[in-house]
């Protein structure tokens, strides 16, 4: 799942110590204040507060670890500026801001869907003079045809991450066809099912160790989890992670200090239980793993924003089919570090382990690893009993 930047002259600062982060890590609770002012009390051209209703829906778009890397500036009845930012400077998972850019694309697609529900069209244009780390998008609304009972709009708030076991029944051809149609002509959904499901589960199990022993990843995990919570507007509640209650309580204590993490990892096989519960079991208990593969290798911010839009269409379509999705981006992210010959950790041995795993990923999916923009697992099952919520719209508005 890039985040929003304030307009010229705007000031971004931590808001009361709260944290957000920039495809469910934190954005450190950045808020943006601008000299630009807008009145939110006058009737809109298409009805009172139509734009706010659209944005109130759009804020439910997915983002890495519930970072919500965007702010909204309502310029006029038909014009909103989305101010984005990413978390590449401190989040190891946000390589070159690409996951944040996926989240921006998901947001723009959600705006377009919510606008259709209100009888409007929404056209988004990225400002080319803004840096990739802080993109701005002009979103303009125009009259269109209202789509009564727009199915994707009805799925916006219901869509959530399910990190626990799903049913293993195979996806039916009509389900696969609907999901492929959702991503559009520029992408292909590649399914990894049957025997490949176990292969992927084992790969994820090994990648999880990489994630759990790297101090750079620990800093992200420490900041993004809301302990003793079922719901959180700015983080990921611990009850939604997928651990059993005993392991969750133990992890809450261990994660307070890196020294405890190192001790448990070195002497007490501290990564085994989390990897089994968070990666191996869910990796086996699902209908399939999947990749969204671009037909042309993505290289620019616009490529990743477009990919985020396709991802959101597929995810919302899955929701309408009563299917749950969990992102599995770790292999793609660390394989990208390897391809670009970039060092991402100071811990000895991490880089060599990442290279071996990248080779294994290549053996499983071939050249699709270079063109894949999203990876996850999918299946039918129960709705999650805990989940991330979103910041209130008032906190996301630039005034």
C-alpha positions as CSV (number, residue, x, y, z in Angstrom):
1,X,0.0,0.0,0.0
2,X,3.5,7.8,-1.2
3,X,2.2,10.1,1.5
4,X,0.9,13.7,1.2
5,X,3.0,16.8,1.4
6,X,1.8,20.2,2.5
7,X,1.5,23.1,0.1
8,X,4.2,25.7,-0.3
9,X,4.6,27.4,3.0
10,X,3.0,24.6,5.0
11,X,4.4,23.3,8.2
12,X,4.5,19.6,9.0
13,X,4.9,18.7,12.6
14,X,4.1,15.8,15.0
15,X,0.5,16.1,16.3
16,X,0.3,15.5,20.0
17,X,2.7,12.6,19.9
18,X,0.3,10.5,17.8
19,X,1.7,8.2,15.2
20,X,0.6,7.2,11.7
21,X,2.8,5.7,8.9
22,X,3.1,5.5,5.1
23,X,0.9,-0.7,1.6
24,X,-1.3,-1.7,6.8
25,X,4.5,1.3,8.7
26,X,3.9,4.5,10.7
27,X,4.0,8.1,9.4
28,X,4.9,9.3,12.9
29,X,1.6,11.2,13.2
30,X,2.5,14.0,10.8
31,X,-0.1,16.7,10.4
32,X,0.1,19.6,7.9
33,X,-0.9,23.2,8.5
34,X,-1.2,25.6,5.6
35,X,-1.9,29.3,5.1
36,X,-4.5,28.1,2.6
37,X,-8.0,28.4,4.1
38,X,-11.2,26.9,3.0
39,X,-14.7,27.1,4.3
40,X,-16.3,23.8,5.1
41,X,-19.7,25.3,6.1
42,X,-21.0,26.4,2.7
43,X,-23.3,24.2,0.5
44,X,-21.5,22.3,-2.3
45,X,-22.4,22.6,-6.0
46,X,-23.8,19.1,-5.8
47,X,-25.4,19.2,-2.4
48,X,-24.3,20.1,1.1
49,X,-20.9,18.6,2.0
50,X,-20.7,16.3,-1.0
51,X,-17.0,16.5,-1.2
52,X,-16.6,15.8,2.5
53,X,-18.8,12.7,2.1
54,X,-16.5,11.5,-0.7
55,X,-13.4,12.1,1.4
56,X,-14.9,10.5,4.5
57,X,-15.3,7.3,2.4
58,X,-11.9,7.7,0.8
59,X,-10.0,7.9,4.0
60,X,-10.6,4.1,4.4
61,X,-8.2,3.3,1.6
62,X,-5.4,0.9,2.7
63,X,-1.9,2.1,3.6
64,X,1.2,0.4,5.1
65,X,0.6,-0.3,8.7
66,X,-2.3,2.1,8.8
67,X,0.0,5.1,8.1
68,X,-2.6,7.1,6.1
69,X,0.1,9.1,4.3
70,X,-2.2,11.8,3.0
71,X,-3.9,15.0,3.9
72,X,-6.8,16.7,2.0
73,X,-7.1,20.4,1.1
74,X,-10.6,21.4,-0.2
75,X,-9.9,24.2,-2.6
76,X,-13.3,24.6,-4.1
77,X,-16.6,22.7,-4.6
78,X,-15.0,20.8,-7.5
79,X,-11.3,20.7,-6.5
80,X,-9.4,18.9,-3.8
81,X,-5.6,18.7,-3.4
82,X,-4.2,15.5,-1.9
83,X,-1.0,16.1,-0.1
84,X,1.2,13.0,0.1
85,X,4.3,11.9,1.8
86,X,6.2,8.7,2.2
87,X,8.2,7.1,5.0
88,X,11.4,6.0,3.1
89,X,13.7,8.0,5.4
90,X,12.9,5.9,8.5
91,X,10.8,2.9,7.4
92,X,12.8,0.0,6.0
93,X,9.7,-1.4,4.2
94,X,9.1,1.7,2.2
95,X,11.9,1.3,-0.3
96,X,12.1,4.4,-2.5
97,X,8.6,5.2,-1.3
98,X,7.1,2.6,-3.6
99,X,4.7,1.0,-1.0
100,X,3.5,4.5,-0.1
101,X,2.9,5.3,-3.8
102,X,0.8,2.2,-4.0
103,X,-1.2,3.6,-1.0
104,X,-1.7,6.9,-2.8
105,X,-3.0,5.1,-5.8
106,X,-5.4,3.1,-3.7
107,X,-6.6,6.4,-2.2
108,X,-7.2,8.0,-5.6
109,X,-9.1,5.0,-6.8
110,X,-11.2,5.1,-3.6
111,X,-12.0,8.8,-4.2
112,X,-13.1,8.0,-7.8
113,X,-15.4,5.2,-6.6
114,X,-16.9,7.3,-3.8
115,X,-17.4,10.1,-6.3
116,X,-19.3,7.9,-8.7
117,X,-21.6,6.9,-5.8
118,X,-22.4,10.7,-5.5
119,X,-23.0,11.1,-9.2
120,X,-19.6,12.7,-9.9
121,X,-16.5,11.8,-11.8
122,X,-13.1,12.4,-10.2
123,X,-10.0,13.1,-12.3
124,X,-6.6,13.0,-10.5
125,X,-3.4,14.7,-11.9
126,X,0.0,14.6,-10.2
127,X,1.9,17.9,-10.0
128,X,5.1,17.3,-11.8
129,X,7.0,19.9,-9.9
130,X,6.7,18.1,-6.6
131,X,9.3,15.7,-5.3
132,X,8.4,12.0,-5.4
133,X,8.7,11.8,-1.6
134,X,6.0,14.5,-1.2
135,X,3.7,14.3,-4.2
136,X,0.6,16.4,-4.7
137,X,-2.5,15.4,-6.7
138,X,-5.1,17.7,-8.0
139,X,-8.5,15.9,-7.9
140,X,-11.3,17.6,-9.8
141,X,-14.9,16.6,-9.7
142,X,-17.4,16.9,-12.5
143,X,-21.1,15.9,-12.9
144,X,-21.5,12.3,-13.9
145,X,-24.1,9.5,-13.5
146,X,-24.7,8.3,-10.0
147,X,-24.3,4.5,-9.7
148,X,-27.0,3.4,-7.2
149,X,-25.7,0.7,-5.0
150,X,-22.2,0.9,-6.4
151,X,-20.8,-2.4,-5.2
152,X,-17.2,-1.3,-4.8
153,X,-18.3,1.7,-2.8
154,X,-20.3,-0.5,-0.5
155,X,-17.1,-2.5,0.1
156,X,-14.8,0.4,1.0
157,X,-15.3,0.4,4.8
158,X,-15.9,-3.4,5.0
159,X,-12.5,-4.1,3.3
160,X,-9.9,-5.1,5.9
161,X,-6.8,-7.2,6.4
162,X,-7.5,-10.8,7.7
163,X,-4.2,-12.2,9.1
164,X,-5.7,-15.3,10.5
165,X,-6.4,-18.7,8.9
166,X,-8.8,-18.7,6.0
167,X,-10.7,-21.5,4.3
168,X,-8.7,-23.6,1.9
169,X,-11.4,-24.2,-0.7
170,X,-10.1,-23.3,-4.2
171,X,-11.3,-20.1,-5.8
172,X,-13.9,-20.7,-8.5
173,X,-13.4,-19.6,-12.1
174,X,-16.0,-16.8,-11.9
175,X,-14.2,-15.4,-8.8
176,X,-10.8,-15.5,-10.5
177,X,-12.3,-13.9,-13.6
178,X,-13.9,-11.0,-11.6
179,X,-10.6,-10.4,-9.8
180,X,-8.6,-10.4,-13.1
181,X,-11.1,-8.0,-14.6
182,X,-10.8,-5.7,-11.6
183,X,-7.0,-5.1,-12.1
184,X,-7.5,-4.1,-15.8
185,X,-5.6,-4.7,-19.0
186,X,-2.3,-3.5,-17.8
187,X,-1.9,-6.2,-15.1
188,X,-2.2,-10.0,-14.7
189,X,-3.1,-11.8,-11.6
190,X,-0.9,-14.8,-11.1
191,X,-2.2,-17.5,-8.8
192,X,0.0,-19.7,-6.6
193,X,-2.2,-22.5,-5.4
194,X,-2.2,-26.2,-4.8
195,X,1.4,-27.4,-4.1
196,X,2.6,-23.8,-4.7
197,X,0.7,-22.7,-1.6
198,X,2.9,-24.7,0.7
199,X,6.0,-23.5,-1.2
200,X,5.0,-19.9,-0.6
201,X,4.1,-20.6,3.0
202,X,7.6,-21.9,3.6
203,X,9.2,-18.9,1.8
204,X,7.2,-16.5,3.9
205,X,8.3,-18.4,7.0
206,X,12.0,-17.8,6.1
207,X,11.4,-14.2,5.1
208,X,9.8,-13.6,8.4
209,X,13.0,-14.4,10.2
210,X,14.7,-11.8,8.1
211,X,12.0,-9.3,9.2
212,X,12.2,-10.3,12.9
213,X,16.0,-10.2,13.4
214,X,16.7,-6.9,11.6
215,X,17.0,-4.0,14.1
216,X,15.7,-1.6,11.4
217,X,12.5,-3.6,11.1
218,X,12.2,-3.8,14.9
219,X,12.0,0.0,15.1
220,X,9.0,-0.1,12.7
221,X,7.2,-2.9,14.5
222,X,7.7,-1.2,17.9
223,X,6.1,2.0,16.7
224,X,3.3,0.7,14.7
225,X,1.6,-1.8,17.0
226,X,-1.1,-0.6,19.4
227,X,-0.8,-3.1,22.3
228,X,-3.8,-4.2,24.3
229,X,-6.2,-3.0,21.5
230,X,-8.7,-4.5,19.2
231,X,-9.0,-1.2,17.2
232,X,-6.8,1.7,16.5
233,X,-7.2,4.9,14.4
234,X,-3.5,5.3,13.9
235,X,-1.8,1.9,14.3
236,X,-2.3,-1.8,13.9
237,X,-4.0,-3.2,17.1
238,X,-2.2,-6.2,18.5
239,X,-5.4,-8.3,18.4
240,X,-5.4,-7.9,14.6
241,X,-1.9,-9.2,14.1
242,X,-2.7,-12.9,14.3
243,X,-0.9,-14.1,17.4
244,X,-2.5,-16.2,20.2
245,X,-3.1,-14.3,23.4
246,X,-0.1,-15.8,25.3
247,X,2.4,-15.1,22.5
248,X,0.9,-11.6,22.1
249,X,1.5,-10.8,25.8
250,X,5.0,-12.1,25.6
251,X,5.8,-10.1,22.5
252,X,4.4,-6.9,24.1
253,X,7.0,-7.3,26.8
254,X,9.9,-8.4,24.5
255,X,9.3,-5.5,22.0
256,X,9.9,-2.9,24.7
257,X,13.6,-3.2,24.2
258,X,15.9,-4.4,21.4
259,X,18.1,-6.1,23.9
260,X,15.2,-8.4,24.9
261,X,14.5,-9.2,21.2
262,X,18.1,-10.1,20.6
263,X,18.2,-12.3,23.7
264,X,15.1,-14.2,22.9
265,X,16.1,-14.6,19.2
266,X,19.6,-15.9,20.1
267,X,18.9,-18.2,23.1
268,X,15.2,-19.0,23.1
269,X,14.3,-19.3,19.4
270,X,12.3,-16.2,19.8
271,X,11.3,-16.0,16.1
272,X,9.8,-19.4,15.8
273,X,6.4,-18.9,17.4
274,X,5.6,-15.6,15.6
275,X,6.8,-17.0,12.3
276,X,4.6,-20.1,12.7
277,X,1.5,-18.2,13.7
278,X,2.0,-15.1,11.4
279,X,3.4,-16.7,8.3
280,X,3.5,-20.5,8.1
281,X,0.0,-21.3,9.3
282,X,-1.8,-18.5,7.4
283,X,0.3,-19.3,4.3
284,X,-1.1,-22.8,4.3
285,X,-4.6,-21.9,5.4
286,X,-5.8,-19.9,2.4
287,X,-7.3,-20.5,-1.0
288,X,-4.2,-19.2,-2.8
289,X,-1.3,-16.7,-2.8
290,X,-1.3,-14.3,-5.7
291,X,0.8,-11.6,-7.4
292,X,-0.4,-8.6,-9.3
293,X,2.1,-8.4,-12.2
294,X,2.4,-5.4,-14.4
295,X,2.8,-6.2,-18.1
296,X,5.5,-3.5,-18.2
297,X,8.1,-3.3,-15.4
298,X,7.1,-0.3,-13.2
299,X,9.9,2.3,-12.8
300,X,8.2,5.6,-12.0
301,X,5.9,7.1,-9.3
302,X,3.1,7.2,-11.8
303,X,3.6,3.5,-12.5
304,X,3.2,2.6,-8.8
305,X,0.3,5.0,-8.3
306,X,-1.5,3.3,-11.2
307,X,-0.7,-0.1,-9.7
308,X,-2.2,1.0,-6.4
309,X,-5.4,1.8,-8.1
310,X,-5.5,-1.6,-9.7
311,X,-4.7,-3.2,-6.3
312,X,-7.6,-1.4,-4.6
313,X,-10.0,-2.4,-7.3
314,X,-9.1,-6.0,-6.9
315,X,-9.2,-5.8,-3.1
316,X,-12.6,-4.2,-3.1
317,X,-13.9,-6.7,-5.6
318,X,-12.6,-9.5,-3.4
319,X,-14.6,-8.0,-0.5
320,X,-17.8,-8.0,-2.6
321,X,-17.2,-11.7,-3.2
322,X,-16.8,-12.3,0.6
323,X,-13.1,-13.0,0.2
324,X,-10.5,-11.7,2.5
325,X,-7.0,-10.5,1.6
326,X,-3.7,-10.2,3.5
327,X,-0.8,-8.4,1.9
328,X,2.5,-10.3,1.7
329,X,4.9,-7.6,0.6
330,X,8.0,-8.6,2.5
331,X,9.5,-10.9,-0.3
332,X,8.9,-8.2,-3.0
333,X,10.4,-5.4,-0.8
334,X,13.6,-7.2,0.2
335,X,14.1,-8.7,-3.2
336,X,14.0,-5.2,-4.6
337,X,16.8,-4.2,-2.1
338,X,18.9,-7.1,-3.5
339,X,18.2,-6.2,-7.2
340,X,19.3,-2.7,-6.5
341,X,22.3,-3.8,-4.5
342,X,21.2,-1.6,-1.6
343,X,22.2,-2.3,2.0
344,X,19.2,-2.1,4.3
345,X,20.6,-3.4,7.7
346,X,23.6,-3.0,9.9
347,X,23.2,-6.5,11.3
348,X,25.8,-9.0,10.0
349,X,24.5,-11.8,7.9
350,X,21.2,-10.1,6.9
351,X,22.3,-9.2,3.4
352,X,23.5,-12.6,2.5
353,X,20.3,-14.2,3.8
354,X,18.3,-11.7,1.8
355,X,20.2,-12.6,-1.4
356,X,19.5,-16.3,-0.9
357,X,15.8,-15.7,-0.3
358,X,15.6,-13.4,-3.4
359,X,17.1,-16.3,-5.4
360,X,14.4,-18.6,-4.0
361,X,11.7,-16.2,-4.9
362,X,13.0,-15.9,-8.4
363,X,13.0,-19.7,-8.7
364,X,9.3,-19.8,-7.7
365,X,7.9,-16.9,-9.7
366,X,10.6,-16.2,-12.3
367,X,10.7,-12.8,-14.0
368,X,7.4,-11.9,-12.4
369,X,9.3,-10.9,-9.3
370,X,10.6,-7.8,-11.2
371,X,7.2,-6.8,-12.5
372,X,5.1,-7.7,-9.4
373,X,3.6,-4.7,-7.7
374,X,1.6,-6.5,-5.0
375,X,1.6,-9.9,-3.4
376,X,-0.9,-11.4,-1.0
377,X,-3.0,-14.4,0.1
378,X,-6.7,-14.7,-0.3
379,X,-9.6,-16.9,0.8
380,X,-13.1,-17.1,2.2
381,X,-13.5,-17.0,6.0
382,X,-14.7,-15.1,9.0
383,X,-14.4,-11.4,9.2
384,X,-11.6,-10.1,11.4
385,X,-12.7,-9.4,15.0
386,X,-10.0,-6.7,15.3
387,X,-8.8,-4.2,12.7
388,X,-7.3,-0.8,12.1
389,X,-9.7,2.1,11.9
390,X,-8.9,5.5,10.4
391,X,-8.2,9.0,11.6
392,X,-11.4,11.2,11.7
393,X,-11.7,13.3,8.5
394,X,-11.3,16.5,10.5
395,X,-7.7,15.4,11.4
396,X,-6.9,14.8,7.7
397,X,-8.1,18.2,6.4
398,X,-5.6,20.9,5.7
399,X,-7.1,24.2,6.6
